[in-house]
Amino acid sequence: MQATAYTYDPESRSGQVLLDDGTPVPFDTAAFDAGGLRLLRPGQRVRIEVEGAAEDLRITLVTLQTL
């Protein structure tokens, strides 16, 4: 699944992404670290892996979208 980085806190290594429908979804440190990233800037296109659905949607991986 693809999304756009919305917020990112480098101290906690957590933040939020926006799904393509504009829904913000938070990600935690574990999801960020699983992707091997060092930094994330708002507006960057990312690939995410999720578990659950609707209100129980949980991001398990955040990485950069590559073509």
C-alpha positions in Angstrom: 0.0 0.0 0.0 1.2 3.5 -0.7 0.9 6.7 1.4 2.4 10.1 1.9 4.5 11.0 4.9 2.6 13.6 6.9 4.5 14.0 10.2 7.7 12.6 11.6 9.4 13.1 14.9 13.1 12.1 14.6 13.5 11.8 18.4 10.8 9.1 18.8 11.1 7.9 15.2 7.3 7.9 14.9 4.7 9.9 13.0 1.8 9.7 10.6 1.2 9.0 7.0 -1.8 10.1 4.9 -3.5 7.4 2.9 -4.6 8.3 -0.6 -8.1 9.1 0.6 -6.6 11.7 3.1 -7.0 9.5 6.2 -4.1 10.0 8.7 -2.7 6.8 10.1 0.0 6.8 12.9 3.1 4.6 12.8 5.3 3.8 15.8 9.0 3.4 16.2 8.9 -0.4 15.5 7.3 0.2 12.1 9.8 2.9 11.2 12.8 0.8 12.3 11.5 -2.2 10.3 11.9 -0.2 7.1 15.5 0.6 7.7 15.0 4.3 7.2 17.1 7.0 8.9 14.9 10.0 8.1 11.5 10.8 6.7 10.3 14.2 5.3 6.7 15.3 5.1 5.5 14.9 1.5 7.7 11.9 0.7 5.9 9.0 -0.9 6.2 5.8 1.1 5.2 2.2 1.0 3.5 0.8 4.1 2.5 -2.6 5.2 -0.5 -2.8 7.6 -2.5 -5.2 9.8 -6.1 -4.9 10.6 -8.8 -2.7 9.1 -10.7 0.5 9.6 -10.2 1.9 13.2 -7.9 -1.1 14.0 -5.5 -0.4 11.1 -1.9 -0.6 12.3 1.2 0.1 10.2 3.9 -2.5 10.6 6.5 -1.2 8.1 7.3 2.2 6.5 9.8 2.4 3.7 10.4 4.7 0.7 8.4 4.1 -2.4 10.6 3.1 -5.3 9.7 2.7 -8.9 
